[in-house]
Amino acid sequence: MDALDFNNEPPTSSASSNMEELQATAYLERKGDEIERLVGELMTDTIQSEAVDPAAHMLCLLQDRTGTGASSPPARRPSVADAADASSDEWTTAAWLGSLGLSGRIAAALHGGTSPSDQLGATRQLSVSMPSEAALAEHLRASNLLEALASALLPNIRQLAAAAASDAPGAVESSGKFVQASEGFELKYGDLSTFFGGLEAQIGAPDPKIRQAMAREHCDSADSHDAFTTGNYGVTTTPQLEWAFVVAPDSHVASEWPHEDRLQRQQPELMRRTMALDELARRLGDVNAKLEALREPLMLDEEAIGARLYTGPMFVKYNDLLRGFGGALAGCKGNAYVTTTHVINSAIVKASKLTMATQVYRGIAGGLLPESFRTPNQHGVKGGIEAAFMSTTFDRAVALRYASQPGKPGIVFEMQMGMIDRGAQLGWVSQCGCRCPSCTSARPRPLTPLCPMTTDTRTSASASSRRSPASRWWARAATAPCSSSRRG
């Protein structure tokens, strides 16, 4: 039987003895962290600057770093961290302006509403065509820059006013956090020792008899026949039923399977569905064909089963066990689902090789960030380690909806996946009956580091007339995302 990739490092193939591949692997081991850090910094600066020409912006940054360019990089949009006093949590107008992305409008005005192919050269040429402040001012007036800025600013100013009018007394907005009097809970994250210890240190080693161990964990353990109910869609089920839902989908008629009470009446098309085993095998084959083309390790049947289990109600048990707290923890009765968790982690590691590196979002309502996200430790690092699997979405609006609940503080993490820091899309095994953004999005594996890079305070509309603040965090995730955000 093929070995699972149980460790916390990206797996490498040992099947090939090709010298070039070995040399590339050795080089990646020596320089991988440095390359990843450099690419991440270039990407972050380019995104925050909202560069009209990303390639030219990155090239200029590289020239500045290596001393091969004659000028500094194009001016970047001030971040909240730049604009605000690092020693203060006070909201500032400068920090707020820095979050609105006005640099694009200024760039358009400078270039007369065009987008030159050579952004750097065109900007340098301005010193010739507009040699004086008066000439530059006249050019900007002719480009209607003031009108463009007013058009961009006024809706945001009104949004701030609406938030002030609707927020309850005691709600304090800051550039780094939201504090809601008598409301909200502090989010809990691990420290660096949690990350470096790895998954095995967290939950123990898996059983080498993978399929038998997974079946035992769901069908012959202390909690296997105990009913539990998920908080998101109200599915009441048991671990034994969930195992059968995935590995024996024909053992019950459709109406007998546990279902989402909260969807049955209003959105039945979103309810979960069984998947025939031959269809699961076909989809696994499609994924493995893509992995084989990349010369990456193939996924096992057990990994497809584990990933599909996770997109259903069992996520509440798996995640609470990884975090060490939560409403489902006591109901596990000591059953840690060790092998199943390792299998899901391995599935995410392998499938992440097929994920496009882009931004993902995670919305949380009612949570307050701990002090470790605001105050650097002795090594100058802020943030924490998410011990469990983490839901994300490619759609920012979906994350904002999750973060916006009446009377509760809200947080949106905005994370950039990278060359190595990627998660897996598990829409192909998802139990969800639709193809919504939540089901085709991405999920990081356990022990994902979250390091805040910049912070931004905004207000997003909730379902009611009240507005709930959401703090958007730019965070770099050291592993990134997999599947159904709506299940997590």
Rosetta blueprint (number, residue, H / E / L):
1 M L
2 D L
3 A L
4 L L
5 D L
6 F L
7 N L
8 N L
9 E L
10 P L
11 P L
12 T L
13 S L
14 S L
15 A L
16 S L
17 S L
18 N L
19 M H
20 E H
21 E H
22 L H
23 Q H
24 A H
25 T H
26 A H
27 Y H
28 L H
29 E H
30 R H
31 K H
32 G H
33 D H
34 E H
35 I H
36 E H
37 R H
38 L H
39 V H
40 G H
41 E H
42 L H
43 M H
44 T H
45 D H
46 T H
47 I H
48 Q H
49 S H
50 E L
51 A L
52 V L
53 D L
54 P H
55 A H
56 A H
57 H H
58 M H
59 L H
60 C H
61 L H
62 L H
63 Q H
64 D H
65 R H
66 T H
67 G L
68 T L
69 G L
70 A L
71 S L
72 S L
73 P L
74 P L
75 A L
76 R L
77 R L
78 P L
79 S L
80 V H
81 A H
82 D H
83 A H
84 A L
85 D L
86 A L
87 S L
88 S L
89 D L
90 E L
91 W L
92 T L
93 T H
94 A H
95 A H
96 W H
97 L H
98 G H
99 S L
100 L L
101 G L
102 L L
103 S H
104 G H
105 R H
106 I H
107 A H
108 A H
109 A H
110 L H
111 H L
112 G L
113 G L
114 T L
115 S L
116 P L
117 S L
118 D L
119 Q H
120 L H
121 G H
122 A H
123 T H
124 R H
125 Q H
126 L H
127 S H
128 V H
129 S H
130 M L
131 P L
132 S L
133 E H
134 A H
135 A H
136 L H
137 A H
138 E H
139 H H
140 L H
141 R H
142 A H
143 S L
144 N L
145 L H
146 L H
147 E H
148 A H
149 L H
150 A H
151 S H
152 A H
153 L H
154 L H
155 P H
156 N H
157 I H
158 R H
159 Q H
160 L H
161 A H
162 A H
163 A H
164 A H
165 A H
166 S H
167 D L
168 A L
169 P L
170 G L
171 A E
172 V E
173 E E
174 S L
175 S L
176 G L
177 K L
178 F E
179 V E
180 Q E
181 A L
182 S L
183 E L
184 G L
185 F E
186 E E
187 L L
188 K L
189 Y L
190 G E
191 D L
192 L H
193 S H
194 T H
195 F H
196 F H
197 G H
198 G H
199 L H
200 E H
201 A H
202 Q H
203 I H
204 G L
205 A L
206 P L
207 D L
208 P L
209 K L
210 I H
211 R H
212 Q H
213 A H
214 M H
215 A H
216 R H
217 E H
218 H H
219 C H
220 D L
221 S L
222 A L
223 D L
224 S L
225 H L
226 D L
227 A L
228 F E
229 T E
230 T L
231 G L
232 N L
233 Y L
234 G L
235 V L
236 T E
237 T E
238 T L
239 P H
240 Q H
241 L H
242 E H
243 W H
244 A H
245 F H
246 V H
247 V H
248 A L
249 P L
250 D L
251 S L
252 H L
253 V L
254 A H
255 S H
256 E H
257 W L
258 P L
259 H L
260 E L
261 D H
262 R H
263 L H
264 Q H
265 R L
266 Q L
267 Q L
268 P H
269 E H
270 L H
271 M L
272 R L
273 R L
274 T L
275 M L
276 A L
277 L H
278 D H
279 E H
280 L H
281 A H
282 R H
283 R H
284 L H
285 G H
286 D H
287 V H
288 N H
289 A H
290 K H
291 L H
292 E H
293 A H
294 L L
295 R L
296 E L
297 P L
298 L L
299 M L
300 L L
301 D H
302 E H
303 E H
304 A H
305 I H
306 G H
307 A H
308 R H
309 L H
310 Y H
311 T L
312 G L
313 P L
314 M L
315 F H
316 V H
317 K H
318 Y H
319 N H
320 D H
321 L H
322 L H
323 R H
324 G L
325 F L
326 G L
327 G L
328 A L
329 L L
330 A H
331 G H
332 C H
333 K L
334 G L
335 N L
336 A L
337 Y L
338 V H
339 T H
340 T H
341 T H
342 H H
343 V H
344 I H
345 N H
346 S H
347 A H
348 I H
349 V H
350 K H
351 A H
352 S H
353 K H
354 L H
355 T L
356 M L
357 A L
358 T L
359 Q E
360 V E
361 Y E
362 R E
363 G E
364 I E
365 A E
366 G L
367 G E
368 L E
369 L L
370 P L
371 E H
372 S H
373 F H
374 R L
375 T L
376 P L
377 N L
378 Q L
379 H L
380 G L
381 V L
382 K L
383 G L
384 G E
385 I E
386 E E
387 A L
388 A L
389 F L
390 M L
391 S L
392 T L
393 T E
394 F L
395 D L
396 R H
397 A H
398 V H
399 A H
400 L H
401 R H
402 Y H
403 A H
404 S L
405 Q L
406 P L
407 G L
408 K L
409 P L
410 G E
411 I E
412 V E
413 F E
414 E E
415 M E
416 Q E
417 M L
418 G L
419 M L
420 I L
421 D L
422 R L
423 G L
424 A E
425 Q E
426 L L
427 G H
428 W H
429 V H
430 S L
431 Q L
432 C L
433 G L
434 C L
435 R L
436 C L
437 P L
438 S L
439 C L
440 T L
441 S L
442 A E
443 R E
444 P L
445 R L
446 P L
447 L L
448 T E
449 P E
450 L E
451 C E
452 P E
453 M E
454 T E
455 T E
456 D E
457 T E
458 R E
459 T E
460 S E
461 A E
462 S L
463 A L
464 S L
465 S L
466 R L
467 R E
468 S E
469 P E
470 A E
471 S E
472 R E
473 W E
474 W E
475 A E
476 R E
477 A E
478 A L
479 T L
480 A L
481 P L
482 C L
483 S L
484 S L
485 S L
486 R L
487 R L
488 G L
